[in-house]
Amino acid sequence: MQLNDCVQVKPEKEPNVCIIWLHGLGANGHDFEPVIPHLEINSEIRPWFVFPNAPKINVTINNSMIMPAWYDIFELNINRKTDTKGIEKSIEAIGSLIDQIKVKIATENILLAGFSQGGVIAYGAGVSYSNKLAGILGLSTYIPKDFKLNHHPANQETEIFICHGAYDEIVPASLGKEAKHYFEENGYKVEYTEFEMEHQVTLPQCKQIGDWINSLFLNFKTN
C-alpha cells in the first residue's frame, strides 16, 4: 500500500501527529473525512489524517460482488470461518503504510483507528507493529474467533480505546466486549464505551474520541 494512494487531510502547519483511519466494508478513504471537525482536537495537536482505501475484492456474502474490503467474508454467522490470509495481507499493508509515514512522524505519535472491518485490521496491525504507537482505536469492531493476533512487545503498553453501539445488529456489542476482555487478559490498558446507536459513528461518540486523542497526544511532546 502506497501513501500517495490514500486520502489525506493535512493541517495548515507542519503536522506533529498522524492518525491512520481505516474504513469499513464497501466504503472508501473519504468515508470518515466528515468526522474530523467533530473530534474537536486541541489546537496544539496538528494531525495529519491518512485514510487508506481497501483493495477491491470479491466479497462472498455479497454474491461475490467486487467492492472495497480489507478481507473476504464467507458467511454471516458469528462463528464463521475467517479469511485469515486476507486479514494478514491487509495487516501487512498497513504496517508498510506506517513504515512510510514514520519517515516524517515518529511512530509514538501515530494513532491507528478502524471501523468494523477496518477495526479488525487496526487491532492486528497495531499490536503487531515493531515500534511503539500512540494508540489503537476500535470502532464497532471485533476480533475474529479463529484469527490469532500477533503481539509485539513494543506495543504492550499502547492504549486501546473501543467504542461500540448498544443496538449494533451487524457487529453485536457482545463482540466489542469480547475484544475488550481479550486485550485486558493480555495485559493491555483498555477503555470500552457503549453508545445508544447502531453500526455507525455519532457526534457524541466523536467528541469522546476527540477527548481521548487529546489525552494521548498532549501527554507527548508534539512540537
C-alpha positions as a printed Julia matrix, in Angstrom:
223×3 Matrix{Float64}:
   0.0     0.0    0.0
   1.33    3.39  -1.02
   0.81    6.57   0.97
   0.11    8.55  -2.22
  -2.92    6.34  -2.89
  -4.55    7.26   0.44
  -6.95   10.12   1.09
  -5.03   12.67   3.15
  -6.05   15.7    5.16
  -3.16   17.82   6.43
  -3.09   20.76   8.87
  -2.07   24.23   7.76
   1.23   23.96   9.61
   3.64   21.04   9.68
   1.88   18.06  11.3
   3.17   16.7   14.58
   0.97   13.6   14.79
  -0.63   11.2   12.32
  -3.98    9.44  12.55
  -4.47    6.49  10.2
  -8.19    5.69   9.97
  -9.47    2.56   8.19
 -13.0     2.45   6.75
 -15.46   -0.43   6.79
 -16.7    -2.88   4.17
 -17.78   -1.3    0.88
 -16.68    2.23   1.82
 -13.53    4.16   0.84
 -10.95    6.57   2.19
 -13.36    9.52   2.04
 -15.84    7.87   4.4
 -14.53    9.37   7.64
 -13.33   12.75   6.39
 -16.51   14.45   7.71
 -15.79   13.43  11.31
 -12.58   15.48  11.55
 -14.08   18.81  12.75
 -16.36   16.98  15.21
 -13.38   15.48  17.03
 -12.51   18.93  18.4
  -8.81   18.17  18.56
  -6.73   20.58  20.64
  -5.03   23.31  18.59
  -1.61   22.27  19.92
  -2.08   18.99  18.1
  -1.66   19.26  14.35
  -2.99   15.96  13.0
  -2.24   14.55   9.58
  -5.15   12.28   8.73
  -4.43    9.35   6.45
  -7.44    7.39   5.2
  -6.33    4.27   3.28
  -8.51    2.71   0.59
  -9.13   -1.01   0.96
  -8.42   -3.15  -2.11
 -11.37   -4.12  -4.29
 -12.03   -7.84  -3.98
 -14.85  -10.35  -4.46
 -16.93  -10.48  -1.27
 -18.62  -13.85  -0.9
 -21.63  -12.77   1.21
 -22.5   -10.12  -1.39
 -22.83  -12.61  -4.23
 -19.07  -12.31  -4.85
 -19.56   -8.69  -5.93
 -16.33   -6.73  -6.27
 -16.09   -3.98  -3.64
 -13.6    -2.35  -1.28
 -12.87   -4.81   1.53
  -9.97   -5.47   3.86
 -10.75   -9.2    3.66
 -13.46  -11.53   2.39
 -16.49  -12.52   4.47
 -17.61  -16.04   3.69
 -20.86  -16.14   5.7
 -22.92  -14.02   8.11
 -22.9   -16.11  11.3
 -20.66  -15.03  14.19
 -18.72  -18.3   14.27
 -17.93  -18.15  10.55
 -14.68  -19.25   9.02
 -12.25  -16.33   8.79
 -10.39  -15.12   5.71
  -7.09  -15.37   7.58
  -4.92  -14.78   4.52
  -6.9   -11.67   3.57
  -6.59  -10.23   7.07
  -2.87  -10.95   7.21
  -2.35   -9.3    3.83
  -4.15   -6.13   4.94
  -2.26   -6.04   8.26
   0.98   -6.24   6.31
  -0.19   -3.42   4.0
  -0.96   -1.13   6.96
   2.4    -1.97   8.5
   4.03   -0.89   5.25
   2.0     2.33   5.33
   3.23    3.11   8.85
   6.78    2.5    7.65
   6.28    5.22   5.02
   4.74    7.67   7.47
   7.36    7.24  10.2
   9.88    8.95   7.93
   8.04   12.19   8.81
   6.25   11.37  12.08
   7.71    9.33  14.94
   5.72    6.13  15.48
   4.84    7.08  19.06
   2.89    9.97  17.5
   0.98    7.71  15.1
  -2.51    6.54  16.05
  -4.26    3.67  14.3
  -8.07    3.66  14.07
 -10.54    1.44  12.26
 -14.28    0.97  11.84
 -15.84   -2.51  11.56
 -13.64   -4.47   9.11
 -11.1    -1.67   9.35
 -11.02   -2.11  13.11
 -10.05   -5.76  12.74
  -7.04   -4.63  10.73
  -6.28   -1.77  13.14
  -6.16   -4.25  16.04
  -3.95   -6.67  14.13
  -1.58   -4.08  12.7
  -1.43   -2.12  15.95
  -0.49   -4.86  18.4
   1.93   -6.48  15.95
   3.86   -3.4   14.84
   7.51   -3.46  15.9
   7.69    0.17  17.13
   5.6     1.9   19.78
   2.4     3.55  18.5
   0.38    6.28  20.24
  -2.84    4.3   20.48
  -5.33    1.96  18.82
  -8.98    2.9   18.27
 -11.52    0.18  17.52
 -14.95    1.32  16.33
 -17.87   -1.12  16.1
 -15.41   -3.92  15.5
 -14.28   -7.32  16.77
 -11.56   -9.94  16.83
 -12.39  -12.9   14.54
 -12.83  -16.03  16.61
 -10.39  -18.18  14.65
  -7.76  -15.49  13.99
  -4.71  -15.32  16.23
  -3.31  -11.85  16.8
   0.46  -11.5   16.63
   1.63   -9.44  19.63
   4.86   -7.45  19.63
   6.22   -6.21  22.99
   6.79   -2.73  21.52
   3.03   -2.07  21.78
   2.24   -3.88  25.0
   1.78   -0.52  26.75
  -0.17    1.09  23.9
  -3.63    2.27  24.96
  -6.67    0.78  23.25
 -10.0     2.61  23.08
 -13.06    0.61  21.99
 -16.4     2.2   21.04
 -19.5     0.19  20.18
 -23.19    0.66  19.53
 -25.58   -0.94  22.0
 -28.02   -1.66  19.15
 -25.48   -2.81  16.57
 -27.01   -5.71  14.62
 -24.1    -6.09  12.19
 -21.34   -6.46  14.78
 -23.13   -7.13  18.09
 -21.89   -5.28  21.17
 -21.03   -8.63  22.73
 -18.16   -8.91  20.22
 -16.85   -5.5   21.22
 -16.88   -6.63  24.85
 -15.1    -9.85  23.9
 -12.33   -7.78  22.32
 -12.1    -5.68  25.5
 -11.76   -8.79  27.66
  -9.21  -10.3   25.29
  -6.95   -7.27  25.46
  -7.36   -6.97  29.23
  -6.42  -10.61  29.68
  -3.31   -9.97  27.6
  -2.23   -7.07  29.8
  -3.3    -4.06  27.71
  -4.78   -0.84  29.03
  -8.27   -0.81  27.52
 -11.17    1.62  27.69
 -14.58    0.46  26.45
 -17.58    2.71  25.82
 -21.03    1.84  24.52
 -23.28    4.36  22.82
 -27.02    4.47  22.16
 -26.55    3.76  18.47
 -26.43    1.07  15.8
 -23.5     0.24  13.44
 -22.41    3.83  12.96
 -20.48    6.81  14.33
 -22.35    9.61  16.13
 -21.48   13.15  17.22
 -21.32   12.35  20.97
 -19.0     9.49  20.1
 -16.78   11.8   18.01
 -16.45   14.16  20.99
 -15.37   11.32  23.26
 -12.92   10.04  20.68
 -11.5    13.53  20.34
 -11.09   13.81  24.11
  -9.18   10.52  24.11
  -6.94   11.67  21.24
  -6.22   14.9   23.1
  -5.34   13.0   26.27
  -2.9    10.8   24.35
  -1.04   13.44  22.37
  -0.99   16.25  24.91
   0.98   13.9   27.16
   3.63   13.68  24.45
   5.91   16.31  23.08
   4.02   17.28  19.94
   6.21   20.2   18.84
